[in-house]
Amino acid sequence: MKLSARNQLKGTVIAIEKGAVNSTVRIDVGNGAVITSMITNAAVADLGLTEGATAYAIVKASDVMVAVD
């Protein structure tokens, strides 16, 4: 797999919560960090995602917001 995105985090799928159209997928990327993504149910099926499977969380963003109280 070759991508232009530099933020590629390999991890383990720990949960998939399916909705009517989209699924929330949680990937444990280690050190207590969990990435949550919402993708279509069709994408979950096409990728063959299941709990315990290895997957990559790939982050491509032009802006990252930071806030404090």
N, C-alpha and C positions, 0 to 999 in steps of 0.2 A: 504494500500500500504506500503510495507516494502522494503527499498532500502539501499544499503551500502553507497551511496553517501550522504554526510552530508549537502551539499548545496542545499536545497530544498526550492524554493521561490514560495509561493502561490500568485497567482494574477488573473487578468482578461484579457482575450484576447481582445485587442483593434483593431487589424488589421490582416487580412490574405490576402496576395497578391499572387495569384496563377500564376505560370509560366507553361511552357510546361511539366516539370517533377517535379519540387520542388516548395514549397510555403515558403514565408517568413512570419513567425508568430511573432507578437509583443505582449508581455505580460507586462501589467502594474503591478509591484510588490509593488507599494506604495512609498510614500515620493519622488515622481518625478522620480523614477527609472523605466526604461523600458528595458526589456530583449528582444533581437531579436534573433530568431533561424530560420535556414533553415532546413526544413524537407520535405520528399516526399509528393506529393499530396495524395498518398495512405495512408500515416500515418495520414494526416489531416482527411481523410474520416473515417479511422478505429477508430480514437479517437473521432469522432463526433464534431470536433472543429468548433465553430462559434464565431463571434464577440459577446462579452458580456458573454461568458462562463467562468467558473472558470477553471484554469489549473495551473500546476506546471512547473516552469522552474527548471530543475535539472542539476547542473553543476558538472561534474566529470572530473578532470584534474590532471595530474601528475606534470605539470609545469604551472606557471603563469608568464608571462613576464611583466616587468614594464619598462617604458621609460620616459625620459624627454627631452626637447629641450635643 
